[in-house]
Every structure is written in C-alpha cells, then in structure tokens.
Amino acid sequence: MATAVHELEQIAEQIYKQLNTGKVPEMSIPTRSKNNIIFDEKSKVWKYGKAQTTRTAKKLDGAYMLLRTTYLLDFIREMSSQSKSSTLRELYYISEAWDLGKFHAQDESNKLIEDLEIITKFQREDFKIRPEDDGAKVLGDVTITEINRKGNPMRINCRNDVGDTGYNIPYNVEDNKITFNDFGNSKCIIAIETGGMFDRLVENGFDETHDVILVHIKGQPARSTRRFLQRMHRTSGLPLLLFTDADPWSYRIYSSVAYGAIKTAHISHILATPSARYLGVTPSDIINYELPADDLTDRDISALKSIQSDPRFKSKYWRGEIELQLEIGKKSEQQALAKYGLDFVTNTYLPEKLKEMNIT
C-alpha cells in the first residue's frame, strides 16, 4: 500500500510543480476508446494502444477532473494513514463534501479510479478501494493461507474448513493477502456460472468423487474472482474450465475469464487466463443430449453475430458452435440437464465432458 500511495503522491507533486511554475496543470493517460484498445494476439488479452489523451485545466471539464483527482489523492492517502478502506459507492458519497470537486454520478468516480490504475500500474485494491459485490465461492481440496483483518495468517482448506457454501473470495486476492499452499489430488478447476449448478455439484459431492475444485463465479465474475482464478491456475498448473449456459452472454463470461474485457484492458495481464477452456453447455450439447431449449431472441441473434467477428472467438471450434446455434435458433441453461434427473450432470454429463478433454 505504501508504494501505491507513493505513486499517487507523485501525481499530486506533478500537479503542484506545474502550478508552482505558472504552468496550466495537465495529465496524460491512454485514450480510453475502443479504437485504442486492441486484442494482442501474442498474449491473447486486450491491451491499450499508444494513443494518449491530455486532460488540461485549460478546459472546464479538465479543470474539474484535476480538482477531483487532487481530492481523491488526498482521500486515499488519509485512508492509508488510518488503515481504512472504502467501497466505490462510499467514495461517491464522500465526494459530496468536496464542494466543486464532487462527482455528479458514480460512473465519474469509478472512471477516475480506473484512470489512477492506468497511470500508476496499481490496482484499486492497492488504494484500499473495494467493490460493493463480494467475490465468488470455492469448494474443493485446495489449502490457502489468508491474512485476516488482525494481520494474522489463517490456514484454510476450502473443503474441510468451510460450510456447504464454500470459501468466500475476498476483494483483495494478491499474495500479501492470500497464499496457495496445496491442491491435494485435484485434477482441474471448474468455474461455474450459476449458483444452482454450483449447489448441485456440491450436494452431489462432485468435488470429492472426481477430485475437482469448484468455483461459483456468480454470473459475470468480479475482478477479484478472475484474479483468484488466474492465480490458482498459474500456481497449481491445473486446467481451468468454464461451465456456463449455452447463450451468447455466457460465452462472453467465458471470454472475460480467458482473455479479459475491454473495460479492464489496463489490467488484463493479471486478470485473464488465456489457457482457460470452455466445458459447456454448448449448442452441440443441445442437440446431442436433446436438452430443453428456448428460442433465440433478436437480441441473442445480434449478440451471436457480433461474437462471430470477435477475435476471442475466431477458432474453428467457436466458429462451428456459433454457426450451429444460429442454425438451430436455440439456447439452453445448465439446469436443463436436470431433464434426466438430479444426478445426471455429475454421473454422466460432466464425466463425459472431462473425458473428452482428457481429464480423468
């Protein structure tokens, strides 16, 4: 945290020097537009290009931004000295006391925090700014050491030392907070979109019968969840598999875990896991398992056509699956597997899928 605060103080010092020498203060950051965000084929993640935007006090909007920046820098420094933290929502309301520097919408404060991440190369967690939503849940034979709020290390096995809901991932999952100690006999990590399916696999004991680590990613996963998955995968070397619904929105959940998202292009290198593989449900599964399915909406069809031009889905596998889905005009949910009973997903579907991936 001290290093992150130091970087923020450097920004404040730069603004001060500009004012002290009679210069109009300004600050440059990478241009935050889709035209300046590229999919890097080598690293397989989204990255910012070279275009820069200069925010200057010569313009009213730029002056307000710099004013808010100085207030925010001081607020973060004060939090650090008091060992406190703030949610993104609390930060927005705290600015009500900043007179002309207050934010008019939370989107403004969120974006300024992202600007500071881009400039300093640190994460908002390093600034003690945390999201409102909590992280995902983990259940399986993985042992970690977490530093608790009193600063003491706690050794936790995410199967034996937790309840049925599993271990709850905190907002900070860096190595100063969490250390991975042991992965037992685990064969893979399965990240699951829905809570219902996560609970089904837990109730059926799939983590034990097939030596897997289960993670409920809660729909589109939070940043801490994606970072936790990446760290766990890299530390263990275990395959990371995504188990979602068969619709375009779920495919985008997979792609955000595997390749990152445009919104977080500045930290894709610490959030994305390009080697992650898609487990299912697939359009092929809808046909092969004769799953209950709903008709694609116009919005679904538009999203699927957009995916066809997305560089993250250019493989032969994805081209074939998307074309098939558009052809049959259907989508299906994970829970549709219950057509064959509550044990079908753990006794038949997942074992067959894992065998296809040579994970047995």
C-alpha positions as CSV (number, residue, x, y, z in Angstrom):
1,M,0.0,0.0,0.0
2,A,2.8,2.4,0.8
3,T,4.2,2.0,-2.7
4,A,0.8,2.7,-4.3
5,V,0.3,5.8,-2.1
6,H,3.8,7.0,-3.1
7,E,2.8,6.7,-6.8
8,L,-0.3,8.8,-6.1
9,E,1.7,11.4,-4.2
10,Q,3.9,11.7,-7.4
11,I,0.8,12.6,-9.3
12,A,0.0,15.3,-6.8
13,E,3.5,16.5,-6.8
14,Q,3.5,16.9,-10.6
15,I,0.3,19.0,-10.4
16,Y,1.9,21.1,-7.7
17,K,5.0,21.7,-9.7
18,Q,3.0,22.7,-12.7
19,L,1.1,25.3,-10.7
20,N,4.2,26.5,-8.9
21,T,6.0,27.2,-12.1
22,G,3.0,29.0,-13.6
23,K,2.0,26.2,-16.0
24,V,-1.6,25.2,-16.6
25,P,-1.8,21.7,-14.9
26,E,-2.4,18.7,-17.1
27,M,-2.3,15.0,-17.0
28,S,-1.9,12.4,-19.8
29,I,-3.4,8.9,-19.9
30,P,-4.0,6.3,-22.6
31,T,-7.1,7.2,-24.7
32,R,-10.0,5.2,-23.3
33,S,-11.8,4.4,-26.5
34,K,-12.5,1.2,-28.4
35,N,-10.2,2.5,-31.2
36,N,-7.3,2.5,-28.8
37,I,-8.0,-1.0,-27.3
38,I,-6.5,-3.9,-29.2
39,F,-6.6,-7.7,-28.8
40,D,-2.9,-8.7,-28.6
41,E,-2.5,-11.9,-30.5
42,K,0.7,-12.8,-28.7
43,S,-0.5,-12.5,-25.1
44,K,-4.2,-13.3,-26.0
45,V,-5.5,-10.4,-23.9
46,W,-7.0,-6.9,-24.5
47,K,-4.4,-4.0,-24.2
48,Y,-4.3,-0.3,-24.7
49,G,-2.7,1.1,-27.8
50,K,-0.3,4.1,-27.9
51,A,-2.8,6.9,-28.3
52,Q,-2.8,9.4,-25.4
53,T,-5.4,11.9,-24.1
54,T,-4.3,15.0,-22.3
55,R,-6.6,16.4,-19.7
56,T,-5.8,20.0,-19.0
57,A,-7.2,22.8,-16.8
58,K,-7.4,25.0,-19.9
59,K,-10.8,23.4,-20.4
60,L,-13.5,23.4,-17.7
61,D,-14.1,19.7,-17.8
62,G,-10.4,19.1,-17.5
63,A,-10.1,21.5,-14.6
64,Y,-12.9,19.7,-12.7
65,M,-11.2,16.4,-13.4
66,L,-7.9,17.6,-11.9
67,L,-9.7,19.1,-8.9
68,R,-11.4,15.8,-8.2
69,T,-8.1,14.0,-8.7
70,T,-6.4,16.0,-6.0
71,Y,-9.3,15.5,-3.6
72,L,-9.2,11.8,-4.4
73,L,-5.5,11.5,-3.9
74,D,-5.8,13.2,-0.5
75,F,-8.6,10.9,0.5
76,I,-6.7,7.7,-0.4
77,R,-3.6,9.0,1.5
78,E,-5.8,9.7,4.5
79,M,-7.3,6.3,4.4
80,S,-3.9,4.7,4.2
81,S,-2.7,6.5,7.3
82,Q,-5.8,5.3,9.2
83,S,-5.7,1.7,7.8
84,K,-9.2,2.1,6.4
85,S,-10.8,1.2,3.2
86,S,-13.8,2.4,1.2
87,T,-16.3,1.0,-1.3
88,L,-16.7,2.5,-4.7
89,R,-20.2,3.6,-3.6
90,E,-18.9,5.2,-0.3
91,L,-16.3,7.1,-2.3
92,Y,-19.0,8.6,-4.5
93,Y,-20.9,9.9,-1.5
94,I,-17.8,11.1,0.3
95,S,-17.2,13.5,-2.6
96,E,-20.4,15.3,-1.5
97,A,-18.1,17.2,0.9
98,W,-15.7,18.2,-1.8
99,D,-17.6,21.3,-2.9
100,L,-16.9,21.9,-6.6
101,G,-15.0,18.7,-6.7
102,K,-17.9,16.4,-6.0
103,F,-18.9,13.8,-8.5
104,H,-22.3,14.1,-10.2
105,A,-22.7,10.3,-10.8
106,Q,-20.9,7.2,-9.5
107,D,-19.7,6.4,-13.1
108,E,-17.5,9.5,-12.8
109,S,-15.8,8.4,-9.6
110,N,-15.4,4.8,-10.9
111,K,-13.7,6.1,-14.1
112,L,-11.3,8.3,-12.1
113,I,-10.3,5.3,-10.0
114,E,-9.6,3.4,-13.3
115,D,-7.6,6.4,-14.6
116,L,-5.4,6.2,-11.5
117,E,-4.9,2.4,-12.1
118,I,-3.9,3.1,-15.6
119,I,-1.4,5.8,-14.7
120,T,0.2,4.1,-11.7
121,K,0.0,0.5,-12.9
122,F,-1.5,-0.4,-9.5
123,Q,-5.0,-1.8,-8.8
124,R,-7.8,-0.1,-6.9
125,E,-7.3,-2.7,-4.2
126,D,-3.9,-1.2,-3.6
127,F,-5.6,2.1,-3.0
128,K,-8.0,0.4,-0.5
129,I,-10.9,0.9,-2.7
130,R,-13.2,-2.1,-2.9
131,P,-16.3,-3.1,-4.9
132,E,-19.8,-3.4,-3.4
133,D,-20.3,-7.0,-4.5
134,D,-18.5,-9.9,-2.8
135,G,-16.3,-12.4,-4.5
136,A,-17.1,-15.9,-5.7
137,K,-17.2,-19.1,-3.6
138,V,-14.7,-22.0,-3.7
139,L,-15.2,-25.6,-2.6
140,G,-12.6,-28.3,-3.1
141,D,-9.3,-29.7,-1.8
142,V,-7.2,-26.5,-2.0
143,T,-5.5,-25.2,1.0
144,I,-4.7,-21.5,1.3
145,T,-3.3,-19.1,3.9
146,E,-5.3,-15.9,4.3
147,I,-4.1,-12.9,6.3
148,N,-7.1,-12.0,8.5
149,R,-8.2,-8.5,9.4
150,K,-6.0,-8.6,12.5
151,G,-3.0,-9.3,10.3
152,N,-2.7,-12.9,11.4
153,P,-2.3,-15.8,9.0
154,M,-5.1,-18.4,8.8
155,R,-4.6,-21.7,7.1
156,I,-7.9,-22.8,5.4
157,N,-8.8,-25.9,3.5
158,C,-11.6,-25.0,1.1
159,R,-13.3,-28.3,1.7
160,N,-12.7,-29.3,5.3
161,D,-12.7,-25.9,7.0
162,V,-15.8,-24.4,5.4
163,G,-19.5,-25.0,5.3
164,D,-21.6,-26.1,2.3
165,T,-21.3,-22.7,0.7
166,G,-17.6,-22.9,0.5
167,Y,-14.8,-20.4,1.0
168,N,-15.8,-16.8,0.1
169,I,-13.2,-15.0,-2.0
170,P,-12.3,-11.6,-0.6
171,Y,-11.9,-8.4,-2.7
172,N,-8.1,-8.5,-2.3
173,V,-6.6,-11.7,-3.5
174,E,-3.0,-10.7,-4.0
175,D,-0.1,-12.6,-2.4
176,N,0.1,-10.2,0.5
177,K,-3.4,-11.4,1.4
178,I,-3.7,-15.0,0.1
179,T,-1.1,-17.7,-0.5
180,F,-1.8,-21.0,-2.2
181,N,-0.3,-23.9,-0.2
182,D,-1.6,-27.2,-1.5
183,F,-4.0,-28.5,-4.1
184,G,-4.3,-32.1,-2.9
185,N,-5.1,-34.6,-5.7
186,S,-7.2,-32.0,-7.6
187,K,-7.3,-32.6,-11.4
188,C,-8.9,-29.4,-12.6
189,I,-10.7,-26.2,-11.6
190,I,-14.3,-25.8,-12.8
191,A,-15.7,-22.3,-12.8
192,I,-19.5,-22.4,-12.7
193,E,-21.8,-19.6,-13.8
194,T,-24.9,-20.2,-11.8
195,G,-25.4,-20.8,-8.0
196,G,-28.0,-23.5,-8.7
197,M,-25.5,-25.6,-10.6
198,F,-22.7,-24.9,-8.1
199,D,-25.0,-26.1,-5.3
200,R,-26.0,-29.2,-7.3
201,L,-22.4,-30.2,-7.8
202,V,-21.6,-29.6,-4.1
203,E,-24.6,-31.5,-2.9
204,N,-23.7,-34.4,-5.2
205,G,-20.1,-34.4,-3.8
206,F,-18.6,-33.9,-7.3
207,D,-15.5,-32.2,-5.9
208,E,-14.7,-35.4,-3.9
209,T,-15.8,-38.1,-6.4
210,H,-13.9,-36.5,-9.3
211,D,-11.1,-34.6,-7.4
212,V,-12.0,-31.1,-8.8
213,I,-12.1,-27.6,-7.3
214,L,-15.5,-25.9,-7.8
215,V,-15.8,-22.2,-8.1
216,H,-19.1,-20.3,-8.3
217,I,-18.3,-17.2,-10.3
218,K,-21.7,-15.6,-9.8
219,G,-22.5,-14.8,-13.4
220,Q,-20.2,-12.2,-14.9
221,P,-17.3,-12.6,-12.4
222,A,-15.9,-9.8,-10.3
223,R,-12.4,-8.7,-10.8
224,S,-11.3,-10.5,-7.6
225,T,-12.8,-13.7,-8.9
226,R,-10.9,-13.5,-12.2
227,R,-7.7,-12.7,-10.5
228,F,-8.2,-15.6,-8.0
229,L,-8.8,-18.0,-10.8
230,Q,-5.7,-16.8,-12.7
231,R,-3.5,-17.1,-9.6
232,M,-4.9,-20.5,-8.7
233,H,-4.4,-21.8,-12.2
234,R,-0.8,-20.5,-12.5
235,T,0.2,-21.7,-9.1
236,S,-1.3,-25.2,-9.5
237,G,-0.9,-25.8,-13.2
238,L,-4.4,-27.3,-13.1
239,P,-6.7,-26.9,-16.2
240,L,-9.3,-24.1,-15.7
241,L,-12.7,-25.0,-17.2
242,L,-15.7,-22.7,-17.7
243,F,-19.2,-24.3,-17.2
244,T,-21.9,-21.9,-18.3
245,D,-25.3,-21.7,-20.0
246,A,-25.5,-22.1,-23.8
247,D,-26.2,-18.5,-24.8
248,P,-24.1,-15.5,-26.1
249,W,-24.0,-13.8,-22.8
250,S,-22.5,-16.8,-21.1
251,Y,-19.9,-17.2,-23.9
252,R,-18.9,-13.6,-23.0
253,I,-18.4,-14.7,-19.4
254,Y,-16.0,-17.3,-20.6
255,S,-14.2,-14.9,-22.8
256,S,-13.8,-12.3,-20.0
257,V,-12.2,-15.0,-17.8
258,A,-10.0,-16.3,-20.6
259,Y,-9.0,-13.2,-22.5
260,G,-10.1,-10.2,-20.4
261,A,-12.6,-7.5,-21.1
262,I,-12.3,-4.1,-22.9
263,K,-13.3,-2.3,-19.7
264,T,-10.3,-3.7,-17.8
265,A,-7.8,-3.7,-20.7
266,H,-5.3,-2.0,-18.5
267,I,-5.1,-5.0,-16.1
268,S,-5.9,-7.9,-18.4
269,H,-2.5,-9.3,-17.9
270,I,-3.3,-10.0,-14.2
271,L,-7.0,-11.0,-14.7
272,A,-7.1,-13.1,-17.8
273,T,-6.3,-16.8,-18.2
274,P,-5.9,-17.4,-22.0
275,S,-5.4,-21.2,-21.4
276,A,-8.9,-21.5,-19.9
277,R,-11.1,-23.9,-21.8
278,Y,-14.9,-24.0,-22.3
279,L,-16.5,-27.0,-20.8
280,G,-20.2,-26.4,-21.7
281,V,-23.1,-26.2,-22.2
282,T,-22.6,-25.9,-26.0
283,P,-25.0,-25.7,-28.9
284,S,-23.8,-29.2,-29.8
285,D,-24.9,-30.4,-26.4
286,I,-28.4,-29.1,-27.0
287,I,-28.7,-31.5,-29.9
288,N,-26.6,-34.4,-28.6
289,Y,-28.3,-34.5,-25.2
290,E,-31.7,-33.4,-26.6
291,L,-31.8,-30.6,-24.0
292,P,-34.9,-28.4,-23.3
293,A,-34.2,-25.1,-25.1
294,D,-35.7,-21.7,-25.7
295,D,-35.8,-19.8,-29.0
296,L,-33.1,-17.2,-29.6
297,T,-34.4,-13.7,-29.3
298,D,-33.4,-11.0,-31.8
299,R,-31.0,-9.6,-29.1
300,D,-29.4,-13.1,-28.8
301,I,-29.0,-13.4,-32.6
302,S,-27.4,-9.9,-32.8
303,A,-25.0,-10.8,-30.0
304,L,-24.1,-14.1,-31.6
305,K,-23.4,-12.4,-34.9
306,S,-21.2,-9.9,-33.1
307,I,-19.3,-12.7,-31.5
308,Q,-18.5,-14.1,-34.9
309,S,-16.3,-11.0,-35.5
310,D,-14.8,-11.0,-32.0
311,P,-11.1,-12.0,-32.1
312,R,-11.5,-14.1,-29.0
313,F,-13.9,-16.5,-30.8
314,K,-12.1,-17.0,-34.1
315,S,-11.1,-20.6,-33.5
316,K,-12.6,-23.4,-35.6
317,Y,-14.4,-24.7,-32.5
318,W,-16.2,-21.5,-31.8
319,R,-17.0,-20.7,-35.4
320,G,-18.7,-24.1,-35.7
321,E,-20.6,-23.8,-32.4
322,I,-21.9,-20.3,-33.1
323,E,-22.9,-21.2,-36.7
324,L,-24.7,-24.2,-35.3
325,Q,-26.6,-22.2,-32.7
326,L,-27.7,-19.6,-35.3
327,E,-28.8,-22.5,-37.5
328,I,-30.9,-24.3,-34.8
329,G,-32.1,-21.0,-33.3
330,K,-32.0,-22.3,-29.7
331,K,-30.3,-21.6,-26.4
332,S,-30.3,-23.6,-23.2
333,E,-29.4,-23.4,-19.5
334,Q,-27.2,-25.5,-17.3
335,Q,-30.2,-26.6,-15.3
336,A,-31.8,-28.1,-18.5
337,L,-29.6,-31.1,-17.7
338,A,-32.0,-31.9,-14.9
339,K,-34.3,-33.3,-17.6
340,Y,-32.6,-36.6,-16.9
341,G,-32.6,-36.4,-13.1
342,L,-30.6,-34.6,-10.4
343,D,-27.6,-36.9,-10.7
344,F,-27.3,-36.8,-14.5
345,V,-24.9,-33.8,-14.5
346,T,-22.5,-35.4,-12.1
347,N,-22.9,-39.1,-13.1
348,T,-23.0,-38.7,-16.9
349,Y,-22.6,-35.2,-18.4
350,L,-19.6,-33.8,-16.7
351,P,-17.7,-37.2,-16.6
352,E,-18.2,-37.5,-20.4
353,K,-17.1,-33.9,-21.0
354,L,-14.0,-34.3,-18.8
355,K,-13.1,-37.5,-20.6
356,E,-13.3,-35.7,-23.9
357,M,-10.8,-33.1,-22.6
358,N,-8.5,-36.0,-21.3
359,I,-9.1,-35.0,-17.7
360,T,-10.0,-38.2,-15.9
